[in-house]
C-alpha cells in the first residue's frame, strides 16, 4: 500500500456497503459482514487492573482491547499515525533478504485469507480497494497521473513480453468479451459519457497540433501536455549488503529503458542510463549477466505458433538450408549486395557486450564497450560454396544498407556513427571510406543510431536514433555532411524509410506506436503530414513498394499494408506470429516479402496487387533464437521451378544460415 495514502480501517456498516455496490451484485443479507459487538456487563468487572475482563459468554478482553473500546477519534488517528511512522522506519532499515521474506509472508497470508473468504468478504474487499483507488486518483496531480500511467504501461509490457501464446490467446479473448459486454450493457448516460470523452480527446489532439484558434480548449491542451511531459521516474535502489547479495541483485531482472518486444519492459521517459542495459536488442541487454548460449533463459517456442484465427496452410513453397555459420558475436543484420559484379557478396552485422564488462559505456566520452563486427561473405551458387572473406571490427552494429547506385555500404552503430565502406575492385573486400557522428540530443546521454535508409538517388540518407530523433545526412563529393536532426517520436525511432515514388517523403516508426510521414523538402523544418495510430505496439520495420504501397512491421505480430495516398487506415493486417523486425522484398518478385518474425521464425509472404491480400508462402524454422536479420540474394537459378537464395541470422545462438526457396509447381 502506498504510504502516502494511509487507510483507516473503520468498521464498515451495511449501509455503506449498499451505497457503493450495485443492488444486483449484493449477496443475501445474512451473508453481509456485521459490525463487531462486544458486551461487557459491569457486574463481571472485578478490577480495572485485571489482565482480562470476562463477559457473560465467557469471552475475555486484554488490557489493550479494553483501552481501544473507549478510544476517541483523535487518539485513534494519533495511534495510527505512530504505527505508520514506525512501519516506515522499520521498512527503511530492513535488508534485502528481510524484504523478500516479508513479501513472501504477506503473499502467503493473502492467499490463505482469500482462499477462505466468503463471497460477501470478497465483495467487501473489492469495494474497499475500489474506494482507495478512487481516492488516490481524485487526489493525484497531473505529474502523478503521468507517472502512474507510465508504470502501468511498463507492467503491461513486462507481462505481455513473457506470456505464452496460449496466455495471449486467453487474454485477447477475455478483453474482447469484456469490451462486448461493456458495450452491450452500457446505459444511455454511459454512452453519452463515452462519446463526450471521445470528442474531448479529438479537440485536445487538434488543440495540441495547433489546428484550433488560440485560447480554445486551453484546459484540454494543458491536460494533454501534462500526460505527454517528460516525467522522470526514479527506481527505488536496492541497497547491496555484500558480494553475495550483489550477485543475487544482478540476477534479478531490472527495468529496462529501451525495450523492443516482446521480452522485457521499460517505463517511458526514464532518465536514459546505458550503463545498465543496451538499446537495439534489450531482450538480451536487460539481463547483462546472461552469456552466449544461455538462450534457455527464455521460453522459445519449439514448434511454430499459428493463431487459431487460421489453420496451418499448405505451403506453396519449400525452404532448404544450404549452409550454416557461427558468427561468434550475436548476429542482427544481413544485407546482400545488389550491384554487379558483386552480387555474390553479402555482409552480416553483429552486436555484442564486451566480456567481463558490466557497464555498457565508459564515462561520458561516448566510448562504448558494445562491440561488433562486419562479416563479409561470398557465395557461389554454381558450386554451392560459401566463403568467409573478411572481418572488420567496429562498434556494435544495428543496421546496414547498400548504396542504391554504387557498391558502397553504410553502417550505423551503437556509438551513434554512420560509417561508409566501399568494395575494392582488386580484392573485392571492404575498405573504410568515412565516418560521421550523428550529433546527440544531449551530450551527457549516449545516443545510439538504430536504422538507416537511402534516398532513391543515393544523395541523402536518413538515420533514426534511440532518442526518438531522425537525421538527414547528405552524401557529397567532399564527404558526408549532417544536415538536420528533428524529434520525430517520443521514444525510440526504430526505423525509417524513403518513399520509392517521392524521395522528399520520409516514413518513420517508433516505440510510441506511431507511423509518421514527413515532407523533407525543407530539411531544416520537416513537415509532419500524418501520424498514424493503427499499430498496437512499436513500429519496427518499413518497406516502400511500387504502386503506392507501404508495408509495415510491428511488435504486435502484424504485417500491415497502406496505400500511401490515404494512410489513415491500413489496407490489411496479417498476423505472422511474431514481432516483425525486418521486411525484405524478393528482387525477382517484389511483392514477395521475407519477414524476420523475432520469436517465431522467418516467414515468406506474398502481397496481392491491390495490397489487400496477404498469403503465407513458406516458413523457415532453422533458428532457435530471436530472428533479426534477413535478405535476398540477387542471384537465382532454375531447378525444377523458381529458386531464390536468402541469408538469415539470429541473435543469442549467433547463427547465420544460407537457404534456398523453391516454388513447387
Steps between C-alpha positions, in 0.01 A plus 500: 500500500623843420617662828387842376141382519448348846182300537295516816319175555163613630226249552300495177126511559259322264364839396841598356522166323157550341596850386814391313404160353220469242195323631518220246849402629411497870515165682207388720456715812596221735844480330580868543780571750363621831675751727680361801284520813669454836296491819674551830251481789610726788436225750770286339775759548689421815788740460611761250852371532409140423669340204173394343131576523244224451157564347192287552600265216842433649705699241797696638643840408861595554610829649582634152157405369329669796702814431384505135131476597491852639748655259405834347537585132793732567681237707435238234636722222811574709554130567467407134742777400759370750455147372544614141817693586638201689427276202671739257812515717508124534470445125763762421751312715421146390749305289429359157456149644256629762315686226457179296392303808240762590357501149483121500322493837253766389429315178442173686275669755298662221464167321375327815264783583356518150464123474275496810307821447129496426333665204395789721856550630635490145247757385581721798874473427447598138284790615771628737766470231280694258442772762873536562568507126244773440638702792856480367400598148284785621793646696785437252665782307554492121863397560396213728242392243763493228734296721221256589412446136867453412543235770180326394622494140830346609328232706278412206799476267688276743199271541433480128868451419517178703157355424463183297291482182225328698500773764490765229204329337312483834580868573373616164183293533432640847561855383267457205231350723529788750481756222192336347326472836580861591377626164177297509410583860594866515225741593407810306695712752810281460471517121471878516805514731700280262413719203585811703845363584564414136405854398722649773792289388451607138484867600808463720692332220410776256586762761845353557564488126400868471193449284273691738523877551702615803302504821270212414524172689771641726417261782500202268831605353653530847375158603629345180836667546514379858465142383762546229754682715841352561449339841808374677419185696767391741523134594536421872855380551563164663784544751764229444597322820796294388651336197252214509211743522641704211513187287141416592398856418667478160305183426170674561368643170503879531276741306648595166496837331486380144272219421419336172256219547402288618734418787566748774341828576584858556328794639472788252740792546728347759820699536694308234789316657678268263723371776231249590355388170540507126281647234434314183435158646399551864378142539870422546633821648233528771679205658872567457593198714390261222779377279501349154310177468271559797195540282315244714436789741220588260215276395546477127217306338625163381224484238370775269215695651187531291216711641164332509377763256636280222618144467847413384477533124661278243806692394543562126879520547765309689824624659821300525807594702822500300759632749530612862771714660581595860543880515646482857338833587120534510379557144232757419535623140547350152530698174567356153681718245268588208766630259672288237767372496477472880163325531675196646598707808296559814574633847388401849507748791540400865434657840676382815583611853869500585589198716535580868339841466200582713453853370420576140669839483817648635429840652356770277756484227284281279751210507287189485567149625231368267707362218412356165638366175425523129534151352538492121398179322492381141274231361535314171168335407651295219737318735283556809795638697487755783823682593577740783705772334560775757441612860493867602485595870264788573271623777182294529304506174127564490426540129669492159393606151673486160507819295236488221743615228844366598667220694521699821372378836362732769502375861349656814643403837441518874751785521258722307709496181421446136792324332555467127690212336575423135579175317845505348513374142835322536438307823119511509521584869364792698712805576402779735415827327366737764320522836254764615379535858133597525475798741330376819194665651677520836877485530472339844289207375613245245299486181493185286439503127231236444414491128578665167364522147622648173304731272441360150768725346754414769574864585345488846462256785261502796615374842269437797629486856421379850387847617208507256682724252550473124797651318560578133855446372617635165746298289720742309829490313674649803351230723204451730336803657235509771214728391238493774356296786144528636295328768267260320388269784455512875703182547744305281473556125550138397485541123481743207445467125483727197200479267593329174288733290589825677838531668383814681265286710643315798320243715605431859388250764557516874443330830213742566296287250490786249557477126597850387525659156728802449551737209874576502524741209594761758759300693533753782129476585339173381122505485308216669231397254351214700529316829329164466392308814394171342773292662449329833868522598825658386559531124825319419527464121390689188515410132384724216371299202398591148141593438468742794526219756674511836558184707555536873606263777432535870545334834130410489585210262316653203612583148298797375470656157403863435406698193738796531236727347254428785684381812241558770431125512678190375389296201557172680653347813664159488615324818838334446530364854786722618622858516620617157856631525587505129310476168693433178357481144592221260700659213332269249149543647480833686163412658650190662638602840746331734407583860712466814237410759719520811372237747321297233709431188576639156194507274449560129172670410350634178305825471229536237502767234248712687681450830191355667587129479797347681580129468755289686737331253753330727649493848860449605552352846873432495581758770445442871546858619367848419477548122634844410687523168405376153543589133459351153781424259493673162600174336273206420493176309240272349468148634158356434338834582587845629773509763620793704784518750490697821704538817366521856653552843388468862619663817580285805616194308714730272398293200510593132313285248498492122184344356315459173128548434349271238152548363322173436327474167 
